[in-house]
Amino acid sequence: MLDIVTDRTDRSERDCDLDCKLLEESGLLDVTSYCASARLNRGAQAARHYLLDGWRAGLEPSRGFDGSFLYTY
């Protein structure tokens, strides 16, 4: 058997932290707008929420971003 993990649900915290940093620095995440639409408390980790849960719920990282074209990937 191959010992290759194909399911990304067991991502390391380091991987998740790096992805969050990349999203935050990309300019694609409007924290205020995203937190309002996701009904997150002030100070919530918006990038982490979007990457782990928000995209599955159909939330976008900002009002000007339409990520539906990415769903097939």
DSSP file (Angstrom, degrees, kcal/mol; ACC not computed):
  #  RESIDUE AA STRUCTURE BP1 BP2  ACC     N-H-->O    O-->H-N    N-H-->O    O-->H-N    TCO  KAPPA ALPHA  PHI   PSI    X-CA   Y-CA   Z-CA
    1    1 A M              0   0    0      0, 0.0     2,-0.4     0, 0.0     0, 0.0   0.000 360.0 360.0 360.0 151.7    0.0    0.0    0.0
    2    2 A L        -     0   0    0      2,-0.1     2,-0.4     1,-0.1     0, 0.0  -0.717 360.0-147.6 -88.0 138.2    1.0    3.6   -0.6
    3    3 A D        +     0   0    0     -2,-0.4     2,-0.5     2,-0.1    -1,-0.1  -0.340  52.5 132.6 -98.5  51.2    1.4    5.8    2.5
    4    4 A I        -     0   0    0     -2,-0.4     2,-0.7     2,-0.0    -2,-0.1  -0.899  50.2-143.0-106.4 125.5    0.3    8.9    0.7
    5    5 A V        +     0   0    0     -2,-0.5    -2,-0.1     1,-0.2     3,-0.0  -0.774  24.9 170.0 -88.1 119.8   -2.2   11.1    2.4
    6    6 A T        +     0   0    0     -2,-0.7     2,-0.6     1,-0.0    -1,-0.2   0.572  54.5  87.3-104.2 -12.7   -4.6   12.6   -0.1
    7    7 A D    >   -     0   0    0      1,-0.1     3,-0.8     3,-0.0    -1,-0.0  -0.798  60.0-162.1 -91.7 119.4   -7.1   14.0    2.3
    8    8 A R  G >   +     0   0    0     -2,-0.6     3,-1.0     1,-0.2    -1,-0.1   0.303  68.5  98.1 -84.0  10.8   -6.1   17.5    3.4
    9    9 A T  G 3  S+     0   0    0      1,-0.3    -1,-0.2     2,-0.0    -2,-0.0   0.741  78.1  59.1 -70.5 -19.1   -8.3   17.5    6.5
   10   10 A D  G <  S+     0   0    0     -3,-0.8    -1,-0.3     2,-0.0    -2,-0.1  -0.118  77.2 154.8 -98.9  35.9   -5.3   16.6    8.6
   11   11 A R    <   -     0   0    0     -3,-1.0     2,-0.1     1,-0.1    -3,-0.0  -0.280  46.6-110.1 -61.5 146.9   -3.3   19.6    7.6
   12   12 A S     >  -     0   0    0      1,-0.1     4,-2.1     4,-0.0     5,-0.2  -0.394  20.6-116.8 -74.7 157.9   -0.7   20.7   10.1
   13   13 A E  H  > S+     0   0    0      1,-0.2     4,-2.9     2,-0.2     5,-0.2   0.875 116.8  57.2 -60.2 -37.6   -1.2   23.9   12.1
   14   14 A R  H  > S+     0   0    0      2,-0.2     4,-2.4     1,-0.2    -1,-0.2   0.920 105.9  48.8 -61.8 -44.4    1.9   25.3   10.4
   15   15 A D  H  > S+     0   0    0      2,-0.2     4,-2.4     1,-0.2    -1,-0.2   0.925 112.9  47.7 -60.0 -44.9    0.3   24.8    7.0
   16   16 A C  H  X S+     0   0    0     -4,-2.1     4,-2.5     1,-0.2    -2,-0.2   0.910 110.7  51.3 -64.5 -42.5   -2.9   26.5    8.1
   17   17 A D  H  X S+     0   0    0     -4,-2.9     4,-2.3     1,-0.2    -1,-0.2   0.907 111.0  48.5 -60.8 -42.0   -1.0   29.4    9.7
   18   18 A L  H  X S+     0   0    0     -4,-2.4     4,-2.3     2,-0.2    -2,-0.2   0.901 111.4  49.3 -65.8 -41.1    0.9   29.9    6.4
   19   19 A D  H  X S+     0   0    0     -4,-2.4     4,-2.4     2,-0.2    -2,-0.2   0.895 111.0  50.5 -64.7 -39.6   -2.2   29.8    4.4
   20   20 A C  H  X S+     0   0    0     -4,-2.5     4,-2.8     2,-0.2    -2,-0.2   0.928 110.5  49.0 -62.8 -45.3   -3.9   32.3    6.7
   21   21 A K  H  X S+     0   0    0     -4,-2.3     4,-2.3     1,-0.2    -2,-0.2   0.913 110.6  50.9 -61.3 -43.0   -0.9   34.7    6.4
   22   22 A L  H  X S+     0   0    0     -4,-2.3     4,-1.0     2,-0.2    -1,-0.2   0.923 112.2  46.3 -61.0 -45.3   -1.0   34.4    2.6
   23   23 A L  H >X>S+     0   0    0     -4,-2.4     6,-0.6     1,-0.2     5,-0.6   0.925 112.8  49.8 -63.9 -44.1   -4.7   35.2    2.5
   24   24 A E  H 3<5S+     0   0    0     -4,-2.8     3,-0.5     1,-0.2    -1,-0.2   0.874 114.8  43.8 -62.9 -37.6   -4.3   38.1    4.9
   25   25 A E  H 3<5S+     0   0    0     -4,-2.3    -1,-0.2    -5,-0.2    -2,-0.2   0.605  98.5  74.8 -83.9 -11.5   -1.4   39.6    2.9
   26   26 A S  H <<5S-     0   0    0     -4,-1.0    -1,-0.2    -3,-0.5    -2,-0.2   0.738  97.0-128.1 -73.7 -22.5   -3.1   39.0   -0.5
   27   27 A G  T  <5S+     0   0    0     -4,-0.6    -3,-0.1    -3,-0.5    -2,-0.1   0.462  83.9 106.6  85.5   0.9   -5.5   41.9   -0.1
   28   28 A L      < +     0   0    0     -5,-0.6     2,-0.6     1,-0.1    -4,-0.1   0.660  60.5  79.0 -85.1 -16.8   -8.4   39.6   -1.0
   29   29 A L        -     0   0    0     -6,-0.6     2,-0.9    -5,-0.1    33,-0.2  -0.839  57.2-168.0-101.5 118.0   -9.7   39.4    2.6
   30   30 A D     >  -     0   0    0     31,-2.6     4,-3.2    -2,-0.6     5,-0.3  -0.862  10.6-166.9 -98.9  97.5  -11.8   42.3    3.9
   31   31 A V  H  > S+     0   0    0     -2,-0.9     4,-2.8     1,-0.2     5,-0.2   0.890  81.7  48.1 -57.1 -46.8  -11.9   41.3    7.6
   32   32 A T  H  > S+     0   0    0      1,-0.2     4,-1.8     2,-0.2    -1,-0.2   0.943 117.0  41.6 -61.5 -49.4  -14.6   43.7    8.6
   33   33 A S  H  > S+     0   0    0      2,-0.2     4,-2.4     1,-0.2    -2,-0.2   0.906 116.0  49.4 -65.7 -43.0  -17.0   42.7    5.8
   34   34 A Y  H  X S+     0   0    0     -4,-3.2     4,-2.5    27,-0.3     5,-0.2   0.933 110.1  50.3 -64.1 -45.8  -16.2   39.0    6.1
   35   35 A C  H  X>S+     0   0    0     -4,-2.8     5,-2.7    -5,-0.3     4,-0.6   0.883 111.3  50.1 -60.6 -38.0  -16.8   39.0    9.9
   36   36 A A  H ><5S+     0   0    0     -4,-1.8     3,-0.6    -5,-0.2    -1,-0.2   0.938 113.9  43.2 -65.6 -46.6  -20.1   40.7    9.4
   37   37 A S  H 3<5S+     0   0    0     -4,-2.4    -2,-0.2     1,-0.2    -1,-0.2   0.818 118.5  44.7 -71.2 -28.8  -21.3   38.3    6.7
   38   38 A A  H 3<5S-     0   0    0     -4,-2.5    -1,-0.2    -5,-0.2    -2,-0.2   0.488 108.3-126.3 -89.8  -3.7  -20.0   35.3    8.7
   39   39 A R  T <<5 +     0   0    0     -4,-0.6     2,-0.3    -3,-0.6    -3,-0.2   0.913  52.1 161.6  56.9  45.8  -21.5   36.7   11.9
   40   40 A L      < -     0   0    0     -5,-2.7    -1,-0.2    -6,-0.2     3,-0.1  -0.693  41.4-107.1 -94.5 149.0  -18.1   36.4   13.7
   41   41 A N    >   -     0   0    0     -2,-0.3     3,-1.9     1,-0.1    -1,-0.1  -0.331  47.2 -84.4 -68.6 154.7  -17.2   38.2   16.8
   42   42 A R  T 3  S+     0   0    0      1,-0.3    -1,-0.1     3,-0.0     3,-0.1  -0.366 119.1  27.4 -58.2 136.4  -14.9   41.1   16.7
   43   43 A G  T 3  S+     0   0    0      1,-0.3    -1,-0.3    -3,-0.1    -2,-0.1   0.454  87.6 145.5  87.6   1.1  -11.3   39.8   16.9
   44   44 A A    <   -     0   0    0     -3,-1.9     2,-1.6     1,-0.1    -1,-0.3  -0.305  63.8-104.6 -67.7 156.5  -12.2   36.5   15.3
   45   45 A Q     >  +     0   0    0      1,-0.2     4,-2.5    -3,-0.1     5,-0.2  -0.650  44.1 178.8 -84.2  87.1   -9.6   34.9   13.1
   46   46 A A  H  > S+     0   0    0     -2,-1.6     4,-2.8     1,-0.2     5,-0.2   0.888  74.9  50.6 -61.7 -44.4  -11.4   35.7    9.8
   47   47 A A  H  > S+     0   0    0      1,-0.2     4,-2.6     2,-0.2    -1,-0.2   0.928 112.3  47.2 -62.3 -44.9   -8.8   34.1    7.5
   48   48 A R  H  > S+     0   0    0      2,-0.2     4,-2.2     1,-0.2     5,-0.3   0.920 112.5  49.9 -62.7 -44.0   -8.8   30.8    9.4
   49   49 A H  H  X>S+     0   0    0     -4,-2.5     4,-3.0     1,-0.2     5,-2.9   0.935 112.1  47.6 -61.1 -46.1  -12.6   30.7    9.5
   50   50 A Y  I  <>S+     0   0    0     -4,-2.8     5,-2.1     3,-0.2     6,-0.3   0.941 114.3  45.9 -60.8 -47.4  -12.8   31.4    5.7
   51   51 A L  I  <5S+     0   0    0     -4,-2.6    -1,-0.2    -5,-0.2    -2,-0.2   0.817 123.3  33.5 -68.4 -31.1  -10.2   28.7    4.9
   52   52 A L  I  <5S-     0   0    0     -4,-2.2    -2,-0.2    -5,-0.2    -1,-0.2   0.813 142.2  -8.3 -94.3 -33.4  -11.6   26.0    7.2
   53   53 A D  I  X5S+     0   0    0     -4,-3.0     4,-1.3    -5,-0.3     3,-0.4   0.668 113.3  72.8-133.2 -40.6  -15.4   26.7    7.0
   54   54 A G  I  4XS+     0   0    0     -5,-2.9     5,-2.4     1,-0.2     3,-0.4   0.864  96.0  51.7 -58.8 -44.7  -16.4   29.9    5.2
   55   55 A W  T >4<S+     0   0    0     -5,-2.1     3,-1.2     1,-0.2    -1,-0.2   0.868 107.9  54.1 -63.0 -34.9  -15.8   28.9    1.7
   56   56 A R  T 345S+     0   0    0     -3,-0.4    -1,-0.2    -6,-0.3    -2,-0.2   0.821 106.2  53.1 -66.7 -29.6  -17.8   25.7    2.2
   57   57 A A  T 3<5S-     0   0    0     -4,-1.3    -1,-0.3    -3,-0.4    -2,-0.2   0.421 122.9-107.0 -84.8   1.4  -20.7   27.8    3.4
   58   58 A G  T < 5S+     0   0    0     -3,-1.2    -3,-0.2     1,-0.3     2,-0.2   0.615  70.4 147.0  84.1  12.8  -20.5   29.9    0.2
   59   59 A L      < -     0   0    0     -5,-2.4    -1,-0.3    -6,-0.2    -2,-0.1  -0.541  38.5-141.5 -80.5 149.1  -19.0   33.0    1.9
   60   60 A E        -     0   0    0     -2,-0.2   -23,-0.1     1,-0.1     6,-0.1  -0.816  16.9-125.0-108.5 151.3  -16.6   35.1    0.0
   61   61 A P  S    S+     0   0    0      0, 0.0   -31,-2.6     0, 0.0   -27,-0.3   0.714  93.0   1.2 -69.3 -19.4  -13.4   36.7    1.5
   62   62 A S  S >  S-     0   0    0      3,-0.3     3,-1.3   -33,-0.2   -33,-0.1  -0.976  77.2-104.4-159.1 165.1  -14.6   40.2    0.4
   63   63 A R  T 3  S+     0   0    0     -2,-0.3    -1,-0.1     1,-0.3     0, 0.0   0.818 117.1  52.3 -65.2 -30.8  -17.5   41.8   -1.5
   64   64 A G  T 3  S+     0   0    0    -36,-0.1     2,-0.5    -3,-0.0    -1,-0.3   0.352  93.6  87.5 -89.2   7.2  -15.6   42.2   -4.7
   65   65 A F    <   -     0   0    0     -3,-1.3     2,-0.6   -37,-0.1    -3,-0.3  -0.920  51.7-171.2-113.0 127.9  -14.4   38.6   -4.9
   66   66 A D    >   +     0   0    0     -2,-0.5     3,-0.6     1,-0.1    -3,-0.1  -0.890   9.8 172.3-116.2  99.3  -16.5   35.8   -6.6
   67   67 A G  G >   +     0   0    0     -2,-0.6     3,-2.2     1,-0.2     4,-0.4   0.329  47.4 106.0 -90.1   8.0  -14.8   32.5   -5.8
   68   68 A S  G >  S+     0   0    0      1,-0.3     3,-1.1     2,-0.2     4,-0.3   0.791  71.4  65.4 -60.8 -26.1  -17.5   30.3   -7.3
   69   69 A F  G <  S+     0   0    0     -3,-0.6     3,-0.4     1,-0.2    -1,-0.3   0.705  97.0  58.0 -68.3 -16.8  -15.2   29.6  -10.3
   70   70 A L  G X  S+     0   0    0     -3,-2.2     3,-2.1     1,-0.2    -1,-0.2   0.624  79.2  89.5 -85.8 -14.0  -12.8   27.8   -7.9
   71   71 A Y  T <  S+     0   0    0     -3,-1.1    -1,-0.2    -4,-0.4    -2,-0.1   0.788  79.8  59.8 -59.0 -29.6  -15.4   25.3   -6.6
   72   72 A T  T 3         0   0    0     -3,-0.4    -1,-0.3    -4,-0.3    -2,-0.1   0.694 360.0 360.0 -72.3 -16.1  -14.5   22.7   -9.3
   73   73 A Y    <         0   0    0     -3,-2.1    -1,-0.3    -4,-0.1    -2,-0.2   0.442 360.0 360.0 -95.1 360.0  -11.0   22.7   -8.0
